[in-house]
């Protein structure tokens, strides 16, 4: 699970896909090629092709050769440990306009407004940049967890700390594992105004109830920004629907991103993040960003944009591990086979991928 994407899980044989993006996510989460190769060698039923092992080592070695840093004199810069890689980047037509002056053979300046767009372009080129340029603190606002008959589980604490250490990124936890508490723990670490984006109003109100019950926040400190209300408070919970609603051809509610000096932005169910929010997030790279989800697989195939704009995977705990610890109910998977007529089989075979 840390370095592969689960494609399907029928009764007997589960199919995982090892992709460059999955390997880069694993590298960002602290895994190295040796661990991945050792896992494959240990659990593979058949001999692992040597060429695959070489490819894994090469792909994971690509992450971190390019680094975004905050230079004390030149501001935001792109630095490399491999000069030929930077030469390749500088010769790429879509990337060259995003870069500024060459400082030395391994360093080039970057305009701060292009931070997100540059990371997107580099990912498509196959050289994912590690962003170590830092983040603004935003408007301070005291937030503390209030354990009263409860406490953070070890994996929740580890997830929040892993995110905070990286500054931005995604935490992957199964349904029912308490992703909201991971968000609350991240808010307590930030101690700043927070914008929380959720899938719908029901989810937003669940977030509000949890935050009031588990933290020092009061009802007056938490605002709802939805179709019904437009409250902007130190902690503001907004729905994706209202953020992507058009008025006279414009996404006017996206101004919410600029309405306060946010110290933290949380994207709940980040695998459902709408495209317009991606575009706005590209301009928010100096803000700390936390994505929460049970899966990084998106129907639109924009996992790369989540990696570039929200951040790489910082923590991933397989549901079997959490189930074994007794934190979520055991799941029983049952495969039900359906017999189709010849006509139904033909209709199924020619149907569009997402057809009902």
N, C-alpha and C positions, 0 to 999 in steps of 0.2 A: 503493500500500500504506500509506503513513503516515496517510492520512485516509479510507480506505474499507475495507470488509470484503469479502474475496473470497467470493462465494457459490458459484460453480461455475466449473470450468476445463476445459471440453471441448477438442477438438482445435483449433478455429479461433477461437471467440469466448469470451472470459472475461467473467464478469459480476461487477461490483463494486457494492456498495450503500453509498451515502453516507448515514450516519445522524447524528443529533445527537451520539450517544455517540462515534462515530468521529471527528467533528470536535472534540469536547472533548478526546479522547485526543490528537489531533494538536496541539491548542493547548497541552496540558500538556507535551508532548514538545518544545515549542519552535518549532513551525511556526505561521505566522500566515495569516490569510485571503488575503493578497496572494499568498503562495506557492501555496496551494491553487488559487485562481482562475487564476493563471498556468499551472499544470500542466494544468488542465482546458482552458483556451483553446489551449494548445500542442498537446495530443495528441488532442483530440476531433475526430472525423471530420466532425461536423456542428456548426453554430453552437450555442453553449451559451446556453440561454434566460437572459435578463437577470434574470428573477425568481429563478432558481436561484442566480445569483451573489449577489444581495441576501440570499437566505436563508442562504447559507454565511457571509457576513460577519456577519449578525445572530446566528446560532447560535454561531459562534466567539467573538463578543463577549460572550456570556453567561458564559463561563468566566472567573472572576477578579473579577467584579463584587462577589461576596460572598467574604470572606476570614475564615478562622479564625485568630486571633492570640493570643499569650500577653501579656496586658496587665500591665504592672508593678504595677498596683494592684488591678485587678479580676479577674485571672486569665484564664481562657479567655473570649474574646469573639468575637462575630460582627460584622464591620465591612463596610461597603459604600462603594463610590465612587458609588453611584446611590441616593439616598434613597428614591425611589418603589419601587425593588425591595425594600428592607427593609420598607417599609409593606405591600407585597403579602405578604411572608413573615409578618409579624406578624398579618395578618388571616386566615392559613390555619389552619384548625381543627387539623390534625394536627401543625403545626409550633409553634404558639404555646406549648403545654405544655412543649416542650423548651427554651424560652428563659427567661431570667431578667429582671433589671431593665434598663430602658432607660437607658443612661448619657448619651447625647446623640442627636441626630437620626440619626447614622450608625452608632451602636454599641450593641450589646445584649449582656448577659452570657449565658454558656452554662455549664450544669453540666458538669464534666469527664466524668461518666459518660454523658452524652448526645452526646458528640462523634461517634461513629459513626452513631448513629440519626439525628442531625440531618443529616449528610451524605447518608444514604440518602433522607430525606424531601425535602431540597432538590433532589436529582437528579431525583426523580419530579416535582417541581414545574417542572423545567426551568431551574433556577438552580444549576448545580454549583458548590460552594464550593471554593476553593483553600485547602488546609490548610497554613498556615505557623506553626502553634502550637508546633512543635518536638517533641522526643522525649527521653525519659529515656535515659541512657547504659547503664543496666543494670549487672549485675555484670561487672566487668572480667575479661578472660581473654586473655592474649597469644596471637595467632594471626598467623603470617607465611607468605607464599608462599615456596617454596623452589625457584626455577628451577634445575633441574639438567639441562641439555641441552634445555630447553624455555623458552618465555616466553609471556606472555599475548599473544594476537593484538590488533591495534589495536582491532577492534570489541568484543572482550571487555573490554578496559580501558575503552573509552568507555562501554560498557553499565554497568559497575560504578560508574564515576564519575558517570554520569547518575543512577543510582539514589541514590547517596550524597548528591548535591547536593539531590535532592528529598526524601530522608529516608524515603520509602515509595513503592511503585509496582511496575509490572510491566515485565519485560524480555521481549521477543518475539524469539525466534531460531529458525531452522529446526532440525529434527532433525539431530543430528550436528555442530552448530556449537559445542558445548562450553558448554552452559548451566551445568553443574556448576562449571566453572572461573570463570564469572561469579559464582556463589554463593560460591566460595572467596575470590575477590577482595573481595567485599562483606564477608565475615567478617573478612578481614585489615584492611579499613578500619575496621570496628566495633571490633575488639579486645575482644570481649565474649562472654559465654556466648550460645550460639545453639541455637535449637530448629528442626529441619528436619523438615518434614512431607512424606512421599513417598507414592506410590500403593500400593506393596507392599513386602514384605520384600526381594525381589530388588533393587529399585531402591535401597532403603536401604543394602544391603551394597555396591552399586556406589558410592554416595556415600562410604561409609566408606573403601573402597579408594582412591578418588581423593584424598580429603582426607589420608590417611596418606602417599600418594605425592607430593602436590603442596604440602603445607603442613608447618608445624612440629608439627602435632598428632600425638600418639601414640595407639596402640590404647587405652591406659588412659583417655585423655581423651574418647573418643567412646563414647557409650552407645547401645544399641538398645532401643527401646520398642515392642514388638510383641506378638503373641499368645504368642510363645515366651519373651521376656525382658522385664523391666521395669527397665531400667537408666537412672538419671537422672544424667548427668554434665555437665561444662561444655559439651560439644556433644552434644546428644541427637537421635537420628534416630527419628522415630515414623511409623507408617503411618496413613493415613486410616481404614483399617478398624478398627484398635484404638481410635482416637479416637472413632469413632462407634458403638462397640459398647455396647448397652444392658444394664444390670444392674438388675433390678427396676424397669424403666421409666425409669431415669436414665442419663445419659451420664457415668458416673463417671470415665472416663479423661480427660475434658476438664479435670479438675483439674491435668493436666500443665502447662497454660498458666500456672498459678499456683505451680508447684512450685519455681521459681527466679526470680530477678530477671533474666529474659532481656533481653539487649541487642539481639538480632536474631531475627526469626522468618522463616524461608524456606518458602515454599509452592511445592513442585515440582509441575509440571503443574497450574497453578492453574485451568485450564479444567475440571478434574475435581473441584474442591474441593466436598466435601459440604455440604449445608445446615446441619447442626449446627455445623460449624466456622465457618461464616459468623456464626452467632449469637454464638459465643464471641469471634470476632474483633472484633465491634462494641464489645466492652469492652476491647480491647487497642490503642486508638488512640494511646496514648502510647509504644508500642513501635515500633521500626523494623521495617517489613514489606517483604519482597521476594517478588514472585511471578515464577515462571519458566514459560514456556510457548512452544509453537510456534504457538498460535492463541488469540485471545481469544474466539472463538465458542464458546458453550456450548449443549448440547442443551436445557437447561432455561430458556434465555433470561435467565439472571441475570448477564449481562455488566455491568449497572449496579451490582450489588452488589460485583463485583470492583473496579470503578472507585471506589466509595464507601469500601469497607472495607479492601481491600488497597492500593489507590492507583491513580492513572492510569498510562497507558503512559508509561514514561520512555525507552525505547529500542526501536527496531524496525528490523531489517535484513532486507530481502527476500532470499530464498534465492538468487535469480539473482545478486545482488551478491556473496554469499559464494562461490557456485559459480564466478563469473568470477575470483575471487582464488585459486582452487585449494584452498580449505579443505574443501569437501565435494564428494563425487562428483557428476559431471553426472547430471541426471535426465532420462530420456526418458519423456514422457507419451504414452500410446497410448489412443485411444478405441475400444472394442470394442462394436459395435452388435449387439443380439440381436433376432431376429424373434420376436414373440409371437403366439400364436393369439388369436382373438377372445375366447375364454374367459379366457386369461391376462391380456389387456389390461384386461378388465373387473375382474378380481380386483385387478390393480395399481392401477387408478384409484380403487377404493373402499377400499383398504387404509389403515390408520392410518399416520401419518407415520413412526413408528419401528417399525412391525411388521417382523418377521423375514421 
